[in-house]
């Protein structure tokens, strides 16, 4: 669990998350495209698309993060 008051811990997590996405961008975008219903990714609001991408990076490429946590965090971000 991250201590949100520890900026270095939060910074390191952010770097790890963005790196996981950057290293797996093609796979993540292909997964999103295959899982979507009638929407094209280009039609999604950019912030929603980016939150979905980061959630996929957490869920699929950061095994220390439970999938339920990745989904919950993405939903919370979307609510904000």
DRENDO-1510 file (C-alpha; in Angstrom, 1 decimal, always signed):
<recs>
REC; n; res; u; v; w
REC; 1; UNK; +0.0; +0.0; +0.0 .
REC; 2; UNK; +1.4; +3.4; -1.0 .
REC; 3; UNK; +1.8; +6.1; +1.6 .
REC; 4; UNK; +0.5; +9.1; -0.3 .
REC; 5; UNK; +2.6; +11.4; +2.0 .
REC; 6; UNK; +5.8; +9.8; +0.8 .
REC; 7; UNK; +6.4; +11.6; -2.5 .
REC; 8; UNK; +9.4; +9.4; -3.5 .
REC; 9; UNK; +7.3; +6.3; -3.2 .
REC; 10; UNK; +4.5; +7.8; -5.2 .
REC; 11; UNK; +7.0; +9.0; -7.8 .
REC; 12; UNK; +8.6; +5.6; -8.1 .
REC; 13; UNK; +5.2; +3.9; -8.5 .
REC; 14; UNK; +4.3; +6.4; -11.2 .
REC; 15; UNK; +7.5; +5.8; -13.1 .
REC; 16; UNK; +6.9; +2.0; -12.8 .
REC; 17; UNK; +3.3; +2.4; -14.1 .
REC; 18; UNK; +4.1; +4.6; -17.0 .
REC; 19; UNK; +7.1; +2.3; -17.9 .
REC; 20; UNK; +4.8; -0.7; -17.9 .
REC; 21; UNK; +2.4; +1.0; -20.3 .
REC; 22; UNK; +5.2; +2.3; -22.5 .
REC; 23; UNK; +6.8; -1.1; -22.8 .
REC; 24; UNK; +3.5; -2.8; -23.6 .
REC; 25; UNK; +1.5; -0.1; -25.4 .
REC; 26; UNK; +0.8; -2.1; -28.6 .
REC; 27; UNK; -0.5; -5.1; -26.6 .
REC; 28; UNK; -2.6; -2.9; -24.3 .
REC; 29; UNK; -4.1; -1.0; -27.2 .
REC; 30; UNK; -4.8; -4.2; -29.1 .
REC; 31; UNK; -6.6; -5.7; -26.1 .
REC; 32; UNK; -8.7; -2.6; -25.6 .
REC; 33; UNK; -9.6; -2.6; -29.3 .
REC; 34; UNK; -10.6; -6.2; -29.2 .
REC; 35; UNK; -12.6; -5.8; -25.9 .
REC; 36; UNK; -14.6; -2.7; -26.9 .
REC; 37; UNK; -18.1; -3.0; -28.2 .
REC; 38; UNK; -19.2; -0.6; -30.9 .
REC; 39; UNK; -16.9; +2.2; -30.0 .
REC; 40; UNK; -13.7; +3.0; -31.8 .
REC; 41; UNK; -10.9; +3.9; -29.5 .
REC; 42; UNK; -10.5; +7.2; -31.3 .
REC; 43; UNK; -14.1; +8.2; -30.3 .
REC; 44; UNK; -13.3; +7.7; -26.6 .
REC; 45; UNK; -12.7; +10.8; -24.5 .
REC; 46; UNK; -8.9; +11.0; -24.2 .
REC; 47; UNK; -8.8; +11.0; -20.4 .
REC; 48; UNK; -11.0; +7.9; -20.3 .
REC; 49; UNK; -8.8; +6.1; -22.8 .
REC; 50; UNK; -5.7; +7.0; -20.9 .
REC; 51; UNK; -7.2; +5.8; -17.6 .
REC; 52; UNK; -8.2; +2.5; -19.2 .
REC; 53; UNK; -4.7; +2.1; -20.7 .
REC; 54; UNK; -3.0; +2.6; -17.2 .
REC; 55; UNK; -5.5; +0.2; -15.6 .
REC; 56; UNK; -4.6; -2.4; -18.2 .
REC; 57; UNK; -0.9; -1.8; -17.6 .
REC; 58; UNK; -1.4; -2.3; -13.8 .
REC; 59; UNK; -3.7; -5.3; -14.2 .
REC; 60; UNK; -1.6; -7.2; -16.8 .
REC; 61; UNK; +2.0; -6.1; -16.3 .
REC; 62; UNK; +2.3; -5.3; -12.6 .
REC; 63; UNK; +1.7; -8.6; -10.8 .
REC; 64; UNK; +2.1; -7.0; -7.4 .
REC; 65; UNK; -1.1; -5.0; -8.0 .
REC; 66; UNK; -4.3; -7.1; -7.7 .
REC; 67; UNK; -6.6; -6.8; -10.7 .
REC; 68; UNK; -9.5; -5.7; -8.4 .
REC; 69; UNK; -7.4; -2.8; -7.1 .
REC; 70; UNK; -6.4; -1.7; -10.7 .
REC; 71; UNK; -10.1; -1.7; -11.7 .
REC; 72; UNK; -11.2; +0.1; -8.5 .
REC; 73; UNK; -8.6; +2.8; -9.0 .
REC; 74; UNK; -9.6; +3.4; -12.6 .
REC; 75; UNK; -13.2; +3.7; -11.7 .
REC; 76; UNK; -12.4; +6.2; -8.9 .
REC; 77; UNK; -10.3; +8.3; -11.3 .
REC; 78; UNK; -13.2; +8.3; -13.8 .
REC; 79; UNK; -15.6; +9.5; -11.1 .
REC; 80; UNK; -13.3; +12.5; -10.4 .
</recs>
